[in-house]
Amino acid sequence: MSNSRIYLSLSEQSGFEQEYISKALHNNWITSGGPNVDDFEAQLQNYYNEELFVTALNSGTAAIHLGLILLGVKKDDEVICQSMTFSASANPILYQGAIPIFVDSESDTWNICPENLEIAIKDRIKKGRKPKAIIAVHLYGNPYKVNEIHAIANRHNIPIIEDSAEALGSSYKKKKCGTFGSLGVLSFNGNKIITTSSGGAIISNSQEIKEKAIFFATQSKDLAVHYQHSEIGYNYRMSNICAGIGLGQMKILDENINKKRENHKFYKDIFDTIDEAELFEVLNDDYFSNYWLNTMLLETIEDRESLRLAFEKSNIESRPLWKPMHLQPIFEQYPYYGNKVAEDLFERGLCLPSGSNLSDEDKDRIKGVIINFFK
Ligand SMILES: *Cc1c(COP(=O)(O)O)cnc(C)c1O
């Protein structure tokens, strides 16, 4: 049996990526924007199969930043953000000079907690600081409690940026993640469901928002013969070369999601026989997860670390869950509303290898470590 490293999540190629890149090079479309970008956006729009508009950008982080700008978030405004997430969900709040307000997770979906969200909103309003936006995340591809969270946001008339960076292919009550919020965000980073090497997108419901997003993403050029700018501009548009990779990747989008879900089945079969650990599974059939990463909980932080080291010894990568933002040195000064659910998940949780490229041999090695650890 080979002992090559098994990574958490690596993407595969369809084999068509090269063709699209070559075409871009041949036609000398080596810039941001271009025919591949237009086609990639059109295919994504078609994938969502609704009256939605997709704007391709050069990262998911840029998409969240532009999302905040499009929603009018300015210096000293407050923005609520799920604490249990990757830092890219929260950093753009600071780029705007705005103030992040962190909200805990709940234990059903590990995502933003409806009760604490409502408490946070009411408390900020009482302080005369009504939040300008909410960033909710479908962590690890698992949908958050969409109905409850959006009902609360609607009641207070606060827009939601739906961070679907990890949730391409996931859905809630048969409606795709990324389409519920005022704006949806996707990432095409190297470890996501499909990759453009680096890339992201904003999903919105109007051509006008899309045009405004492209305007900001291409240095906010006013309509003039010369270079004229009356707003801050950004260099956030997706490159035509990267979009070529994306077009190749679109051919295996469904296949990747199926493979991810097969990985989940593989882990479920193992963990069904183990009492000391719990594999994350969606609450019920309303939730359809792409299972971007499979995650599990152990009984203690010590167990979690022992299992991680056991994997490491067999050259298999596993990692603790995202460390909550309100515990991060860069964010710990900001308000937090919660009951330490995210802390507990962080201590006891582990992400398991979940790449769409896991071979049968890889799975045998992974299974061997788990069975041996719990026996
Ligand atoms: C990957 C990711 C992002 C950022 O996407 P990039 O394309 O890497 O900038 C944002 N939010 C979450 C939850 C992510 O996992």
The ligand as an SDF file (V2000), in Angstrom:
LIG
                    3D

 15 15  0  0  0  0  0  0  0  0999 V2000
  -13.0770   29.8170    0.9460 C   0  0  0  0  0  0  0  0  0  0  0  0
  -14.0020   30.6420    1.7390 C   0  0  0  0  0  0  0  0  0  0  0  0
  -14.1510   32.0190    1.5300 C   0  0  0  0  0  0  0  0  0  0  0  0
  -13.2550   32.8390    0.6660 C   0  0  0  0  0  0  0  0  0  0  0  0
  -13.0560   32.4330   -0.5960 O   0  0  0  0  0  0  0  0  0  0  0  0
  -11.6730   32.7150   -1.3770 P   0  0  0  0  0  0  0  0  0  0  0  0
  -12.0470   32.4100   -2.7790 O   0  0  0  0  0  0  0  0  0  0  0  0
  -10.6540   31.7850   -0.8080 O   0  0  0  0  0  0  0  0  0  0  0  0
  -11.3060   34.1560   -1.1670 O   0  0  0  0  0  0  0  0  0  0  0  0
  -15.1390   32.6860    2.2420 C   0  0  0  0  0  0  0  0  0  0  0  0
  -15.9050   32.0580    3.1230 N   0  0  0  0  0  0  0  0  0  0  0  0
  -15.7680   30.7560    3.3910 C   0  0  0  0  0  0  0  0  0  0  0  0
  -16.6890   30.1260    4.3730 C   0  0  0  0  0  0  0  0  0  0  0  0
  -14.8070   30.0010    2.7190 C   0  0  0  0  0  0  0  0  0  0  0  0
  -14.6580   28.7000    3.0020 O   0  0  0  0  0  0  0  0  0  0  0  0
  1  2  1  0
  2  3  1  0
  2 14  2  0
  3  4  1  0
  3 10  2  0
  4  5  1  0
  5  6  1  0
  6  7  2  0
  6  8  1  0
  6  9  1  0
 10 11  1  0
 11 12  2  0
 12 13  1  0
 12 14  1  0
 14 15  1  0
M  END
$$$$
